[in-house]
Amino acid sequence: MNLGEKVRFIRKSNELNQKEFSVRIEVSQGTLSDIERGVCLPSCETIIALRNKFKCDLNWLLTDDVESSFIQTDVSNEELELLDSIRSLPAREKNELFEIIHIKLRKNKYPFTD
C-alpha cells in the first residue's frame, strides 16, 4: 500500500468523506484528492496532523514495514477489538453505548452519588 492509499485507508476507516477529512487535517479537498491518488506527497504538517488526529503510527504510514500497524502501539488489542465492535454498530446503538459510558465515568468519578 503506498502513502496515498494509506491516507485513503485512514479516511475511510474513520468513515469520513474527502471534504470532512480534509478539514480535519487542514488541507484543501483538491490536495487531499491528489495525495490519495499519488499525484503529490503530503507535507510534514499533514503527516503530523494524521498522527495526532487519527493516531496512526508514523512507521506504518511512511514505510513498507509489514510489522507496523495503522494504530499507534499504545492501544491494546482489547481496545482495538472494542473499537471494531463499536464501528459495526448502527448509529442509534452507538449513541446508547456512549450514554452508558458517560454514566459509568460519572459513577467512577463520584462513587457515592447513587
MIPAVEX-260418 format. One record per residue: residue number from 1; residue in one letter; x, y, z of N, C-alpha, C in turn. Coordinates in steps of 0.05 Angstrom, whole numbers. Layout:
BEGIN
PT vexse zase n.east n.north   n.up ca.east ca.north  ca.up c.east c.north   c.up
PT   NUM    A      X       Y      Z       X        Y      Z      X       Y      Z
...
END
This chain:
BEGIN
PT vexse zase n.east n.north   n.up ca.east ca.north  ca.up c.east c.north   c.up
PT     1    M     17     -23      0       0        0      0     18      25      0
PT     2    N     14      43    -19      31       67    -20     19      88      0
PT     3    L     33     110      2      26      131     21     -2     142     16
PT     4    G     -8     147     -9     -35      157    -16    -57     138     -9
PT     5    E    -52     112    -14     -72       92     -7    -75      90     24
PT     6    K    -53      94     38     -55       93     67    -72     117     78
PT     7    V    -68     140     66     -84      164     73   -113     158     68
PT     8    R   -119     147     45    -147      140     38   -158     119     58
PT     9    F   -141     100     66    -149       80     85   -156      93    112
PT    10    I   -140     112    121    -146      126    146   -172     140    144
PT    11    R   -176     154    122    -201      169    118   -226     151    119
PT    12    K   -224     130    103    -247      111    102   -251      96    128
PT    13    S   -230      90    142    -232       76    168   -247      93    188
PT    14    N   -245     119    184    -259      138    202   -286     147    191
PT    15    E   -294     134    169    -320      139    157   -324     169    150
PT    16    L   -303     181    138    -305      209    131   -303     212    100
PT    17    N   -317     231     90    -314      237     61   -290     256     58
PT    18    Q   -282     261     34    -258      277     29   -260     305     41
PT    19    K   -284     317     39    -287      344     50   -283     344     80
PT    20    E   -296     326     94    -294      325    123   -265     319    132
PT    21    F   -252     300    118    -225      292    125   -206     315    120
PT    22    S   -209     328     97    -190      350     90   -192     373    110
PT    23    V   -216     378    121    -218      399    141   -203     391    166
PT    24    R   -205     365    174    -192      356    199   -162     357    196
PT    25    I   -151     351    173    -121      351    170   -112     378    158
PT    26    E   -130     396    154    -123      424    146   -109     425    119
PT    27    V   -121     411     99    -112      414     71   -137     418     54
PT    28    S   -133     427     30    -156      430     13   -166     403      3
PT    29    Q   -191     401     -5    -201      376    -15   -186     367    -40
PT    30    G   -178     386    -56    -163      380    -81   -136     368    -74
PT    31    T   -123     380    -54     -97      369    -45   -100     341    -34
PT    32    L   -121     337    -18    -126      310     -8   -130     290    -30
PT    33    S   -145     298    -50    -150      281    -73   -124     274    -87
PT    34    D   -107     294    -91     -81      289   -103    -63     271    -86
PT    35    I    -64     274    -60     -48      256    -43    -58     228    -45
PT    36    E    -84     224    -44     -96      197    -45    -90     183    -72
PT    37    R    -89     199    -93     -83      188   -120    -54     185   -126
PT    38    G    -37     194   -107      -8      192   -111      4     214   -129
PT    39    V    -12     235   -134      -2      256   -152     18     273   -136
PT    40    C     14     277   -110      33      291    -94     35     278    -66
PT    41    L     56     286    -52      60      275    -25     50     295     -4
PT    42    P     41     286     19      32      304     40     56     319     52
PT    43    S     50     343     61      71      359     75     77     346    102
PT    44    C     99     355    114     105      346    142     82     353    161
PT    45    E     71     377    157      49      386    175     25     367    172
PT    46    T     19     358    147      -3      340    143      2     313    155
PT    47    I     26     303    153      34      278    165     31     279    195
PT    48    I     39     301    207      37      305    236      7     306    244
PT    49    A     -9     319    228     -38      320    233    -50     293    232
PT    50    L    -42     276    213     -52      249    212    -45     233    237
PT    51    R    -20     236    246     -11      223    270    -27     232    295
PT    52    N    -29     258    298     -42      269    322    -72     266    322
PT    53    K    -85     270    300    -114      270    299   -126     242    295
PT    54    F   -111     224    282    -121      198    276   -105     175    288
PT    55    K    -85     182    304     -69      163    320    -57     142    302
PT    56    C    -49     149    278     -36      129    262     -6     128    267
PT    57    D      6     105    265      34      101    270     50     111    247
PT    58    L     69     128    253      85      140    231    102     119    216
PT    59    N    112      99    230     127       78    217    109      64    196
PT    60    W     84      58    203      65       46    185     60      65    161
PT    61    L     56      90    167      48      109    147     70     114    127
PT    62    L     95     116    136     117      124    119    134     102    107
PT    63    T    130      77    117     148       56    107    131      32     97
PT    64    D    144      12     87     131      -12     78    135     -34     99
PT    65    D    141     -26    124     145      -45    146    119     -60    152
PT    66    V    119     -86    145      95     -102    149     89    -108    178
PT    67    E    109    -104    195     105     -109    224     90     -86    237
PT    68    S     90     -62    225      76      -39    236     47     -41    231
PT    69    S     31     -27    247       3      -27    243     -7       2    241
PT    70    F    -32       5    232     -44       32    228    -46      47    255
PT    71    I    -54      33    275     -59       46    301    -32      47    317
PT    72    Q    -28      69    332      -4       71    348     -4      48    368
PT    73    T     19      40    376      22       16    392     13      19    421
PT    74    D      7      43    430      -2       46    457    -32      38    461
PT    75    V    -44      28    440     -71       18    441    -70     -13    444
PT    76    S    -84     -23    464     -83      -52    469   -101     -67    449
PT    77    N    -97     -93    447    -114     -109    430   -143    -108    438
PT    78    E   -148    -107    465    -176     -105    474   -188     -79    465
PT    79    E   -173     -57    465    -183      -31    456   -189     -31    426
PT    80    L   -171     -44    411    -176      -47    382   -201     -63    377
PT    81    E   -205     -85    392    -229     -101    388   -254     -85    395
PT    82    L   -252     -70    417    -275      -53    425   -281     -32    403
PT    83    L   -261     -20    392    -265       -1    371   -278     -13    346
PT    84    D   -268     -37    338    -281      -51    316   -310     -57    321
PT    85    S   -316     -66    346    -343      -72    353   -361     -48    352
PT    86    I   -351     -26    363    -367       -1    362   -372       8    334
PT    87    R   -352       6    317    -356       15    289   -376      -1    274
PT    88    S   -381     -26    283    -400      -43    269   -429     -38    278
PT    89    L   -433     -22    299    -460      -17    309   -474       5    292
PT    90    P   -501       3    291    -516       25    278   -513      50    296
PT    91    A   -517      73    284    -514       99    297   -529     101    323
PT    92    R   -554      92    323    -571       93    347   -558      78    370
PT    93    E   -548      54    364    -536       38    385   -509      49    394
PT    94    K   -495      62    376    -470       75    385   -477      97    405
PT    95    N   -498     112    399    -506      134    418   -514     123    445
PT    96    E   -528     101    445    -536       88    470   -511      79    486
PT    97    L   -492      68    472    -467       58    484   -452      82    496
PT    98    F   -450     104    482    -437      128    493   -451     138    518
PT    99    E   -477     137    518    -492      146    542   -484     128    566
PT   100    I   -483     102    561    -475       83    582   -447      89    592
PT   101    I   -429      94    574    -401      100    581   -400     125    598
PT   102    H   -415     146    591    -415      171    606   -427     166    634
PT   103    I   -447     149    637    -458      142    663   -437     129    680
PT   104    K   -423     109    668    -402       95    682   -379     114    691
PT   105    L   -371     132    674    -350      151    680   -358     169    703
PT   106    R   -383     179    703    -393      196    725   -394     180    751
PT   107    K   -402     155    749    -404      138    773   -376     133    785
PT   108    N   -356     129    768    -329      125    778   -317     151    789
PT   109    K   -325     173    778    -315      199    788   -328     206    815
PT   110    Y   -354     200    818    -369      206    842   -382     180    852
PT   111    P   -366     162    864    -376      135    870   -399     134    891
PT   112    F   -403     155    907    -423      153    928   -448     170    922
PT   113    T   -454     174    897    -477      191    890   -501     174    881
PT   114    D   -501     148    884    -524      131    876   -548     137    892
END
